[in-house]
Amino acid sequence: MKRKVTKAVFPVAGMGTRFLPATKSVPKEIMTLVDRPLVQYAIDEAREAGIKEFIFVTSRGKGALEDYFDHSPTLEASLRKSGKTDLLETLKATNMESGAIAYVRQHRAMGLGHAVWCARRLIGNEPFAVMLPDDVIAAEKSCLSQMVEAYENTGGCMVAAMEVPKDRVSSYGVLDPKEDMGSLVSVKGMVEKPPADEAPSNLAVIGRYIVTPDVLRTLNKLKQGAGGEVQLTDAIANEITEGRDVHGLRFKGQRFDCGTKAGFLQATVSFGLARDEFRDELTEYLTEVVAAQKVAQ
């Protein structure tokens, strides 16, 4: 019998150097997209998918991230005294109950596979999700919810996948499909950051995974791969070698790469336009900016 996916690992140990100088003092994961930090979008997605235990793989300098999910009695008392009940309600989504969230340290930056391996003792012998907060996905039904539903039928490992331009495949782990069933793809191989002319497809893996405990055992003995790092995709690819099922899911939704400045700006505009209270003013402003640029040209 397949066990339910109730645990999720959030690798957040990176230094966020692409966003310096902001990330000199602020962890990238709590940089604000409209009015919520990146990590809150990932947490909300995980909750919708039925995740009950949240494991963060952190590093030195991430204290602000841990504080974000803690209760703030002084702030809550001030809001209550001022009658700001709407803001009190907003804060509820940021609070995590005691025991629901755990933190482990990754002392050396050795890749995503190594970060996941650091959480092995908290995962135990059950399937779990891995979520990269840099990838923010706008969807009616959350990406992880779509994956959990598909996993209930397939078992094994599952990755979120999307088609990317051929000249960009070298930035991703890429699937080698065995059978394409539309939204679901059975996989016969995975290649981490292949040269464009050697890529088996343009179906790229993005930052959502459902992983079996067998992958942890593989990570335990895996050597460094592409880029000198321990790659999670290498461990998942080993599942195929061992005769176990791996699937890719073409999720329904729009993915924003908030690990880049351009992607972060695109997400800010898109999520801003999706909010009723900002839409009209923001649309008017963007229209004026585009018109001014046309005149300048």
Secondary structure as GFF3:
##gff-version 3
##sequence-region A 1 297
A	DSSP	beta_strand	7	11	.	.	.	ID=ss1
A	DSSP	three_ten_helix	17	19	.	.	.	ID=ss2
A	DSSP	three_ten_helix	22	24	.	.	.	ID=ss3
A	DSSP	three_ten_helix	28	30	.	.	.	ID=ss4
A	DSSP	beta_strand	32	33	.	.	.	ID=ss5
A	DSSP	beta_strand	36	37	.	.	.	ID=ss6
A	DSSP	alpha_helix	38	48	.	.	.	ID=ss7
A	DSSP	beta_strand	53	58	.	.	.	ID=ss8
A	DSSP	alpha_helix	63	68	.	.	.	ID=ss9
A	DSSP	alpha_helix	73	81	.	.	.	ID=ss10
A	DSSP	alpha_helix	85	92	.	.	.	ID=ss11
A	DSSP	beta_strand	101	105	.	.	.	ID=ss12
A	DSSP	alpha_helix	112	118	.	.	.	ID=ss13
A	DSSP	alpha_helix	120	123	.	.	.	ID=ss14
A	DSSP	beta_strand	128	131	.	.	.	ID=ss15
A	DSSP	beta_strand	135	138	.	.	.	ID=ss16
A	DSSP	alpha_helix	143	154	.	.	.	ID=ss17
A	DSSP	beta_strand	157	163	.	.	.	ID=ss18
A	DSSP	three_ten_helix	166	171	.	.	.	ID=ss19
A	DSSP	beta_strand	173	180	.	.	.	ID=ss20
A	DSSP	beta_strand	184	192	.	.	.	ID=ss21
A	DSSP	three_ten_helix	196	198	.	.	.	ID=ss22
A	DSSP	beta_strand	203	211	.	.	.	ID=ss23
A	DSSP	alpha_helix	213	219	.	.	.	ID=ss24
A	DSSP	three_ten_helix	226	228	.	.	.	ID=ss25
A	DSSP	alpha_helix	232	241	.	.	.	ID=ss26
A	DSSP	beta_strand	246	250	.	.	.	ID=ss27
A	DSSP	beta_strand	254	257	.	.	.	ID=ss28
A	DSSP	alpha_helix	261	273	.	.	.	ID=ss29
A	DSSP	alpha_helix	276	296	.	.	.	ID=ss30
###
